[in-house]
Amino acid sequence: MEEEFALVTTHNTKKTNVEEWIGDTGVTSHMKSNTNGMYGLEICKGIKINTANGSTSMVTHMGNYKGKVQCADGTENVIIMKNVKVVPGLVKNLFSLSTVM
């Protein structure tokens, strides 16, 4: 039996530029819907991913993402994710738990 995990986030009404990420054991790489906060971008052509609902989406860019994670005690830590795929149209950004484990 395969275990599935989810990253739980809360909405902070004081910050309007907060990006939410969902932890997912089923994705092979980190994915986000836009290039905000990314650097070292490369344009991708012809790279497709299969989504959970059976459809296919195109990856437009790949690069690194620099952001902040808010811990339970309220402190923030800077994180860098490498090889993040940009998939326009994603409803939520996906944090690949299998990549970091």
Legacy VTK file of the C-alpha trace (Angstrom):
# vtk DataFile Version 3.0
C-alpha trace
ASCII
DATASET POLYDATA
POINTS 101 float
0.000 0.000 0.000
1.481 3.325 -1.053
1.292 6.117 1.476
0.193 9.562 0.407
1.159 12.743 2.217
-0.108 16.299 1.971
1.538 19.544 2.971
-0.989 21.605 4.891
-0.832 25.356 4.526
-2.790 28.160 6.107
-3.895 31.417 4.601
-2.167 34.479 6.024
-4.339 37.561 5.529
-1.416 39.922 6.244
0.647 38.789 3.260
-0.823 39.101 -0.210
2.078 37.611 -2.197
2.140 34.214 -0.450
2.440 31.211 -2.771
0.888 27.967 -1.591
2.512 24.618 -2.287
0.933 21.182 -1.940
3.228 18.309 -0.914
2.735 15.357 -3.259
4.418 11.929 -3.309
3.099 11.215 -6.813
4.949 13.921 -8.745
8.511 13.339 -9.916
9.585 16.988 -9.718
8.529 20.307 -8.195
6.064 22.176 -10.417
4.587 25.671 -10.372
2.195 27.568 -12.577
4.373 30.621 -13.297
7.970 31.873 -13.243
7.575 34.241 -10.246
10.516 33.855 -7.842
12.471 31.723 -10.298
15.948 32.175 -11.736
18.281 30.305 -14.075
15.314 29.668 -16.354
15.572 27.578 -19.480
12.821 27.535 -22.101
11.428 24.040 -22.647
9.919 22.801 -25.873
8.143 19.512 -26.353
8.201 18.408 -22.696
4.835 17.057 -21.605
3.602 15.830 -18.245
0.671 13.574 -17.521
-1.668 14.850 -14.842
-3.661 12.861 -12.299
-6.902 13.338 -14.250
-5.364 11.762 -17.370
-4.770 14.947 -19.357
-1.431 16.175 -20.679
0.140 19.599 -20.018
3.187 21.296 -21.516
6.217 22.401 -19.492
7.257 25.889 -20.658
10.325 26.522 -18.470
12.596 24.820 -15.985
14.792 26.502 -13.381
15.379 27.166 -9.710
12.954 28.684 -7.233
13.882 30.769 -4.213
11.201 31.322 -1.630
10.427 31.286 2.064
8.805 28.653 4.237
6.925 29.703 7.335
7.467 27.308 10.236
4.875 26.442 12.888
6.553 28.829 15.357
6.183 31.733 12.901
9.839 31.898 11.840
10.684 31.932 8.137
13.442 30.025 6.372
14.720 30.643 2.842
14.590 27.599 0.595
15.887 26.886 -2.900
14.301 24.247 -5.090
16.197 23.075 -8.156
14.841 21.864 -11.491
11.347 23.257 -10.919
9.093 22.787 -13.942
6.715 25.582 -14.961
3.342 24.235 -16.071
0.879 27.055 -16.835
-2.634 26.213 -15.753
-1.728 24.313 -12.601
-4.244 25.163 -9.903
-1.692 24.685 -7.085
2.087 24.554 -6.989
3.360 21.017 -6.315
6.227 20.217 -3.937
7.644 16.786 -4.791
8.044 14.932 -1.496
9.734 12.011 -3.270
12.409 14.402 -4.587
13.360 15.647 -1.118
13.115 12.324 0.723
LINES 1 102
101 0 1 2 3 4 5 6 7 8 9 10 11 12 13 14 15 16 17 18 19 20 21 22 23 24 25 26 27 28 29 30 31 32 33 34 35 36 37 38 39 40 41 42 43 44 45 46 47 48 49 50 51 52 53 54 55 56 57 58 59 60 61 62 63 64 65 66 67 68 69 70 71 72 73 74 75 76 77 78 79 80 81 82 83 84 85 86 87 88 89 90 91 92 93 94 95 96 97 98 99 100
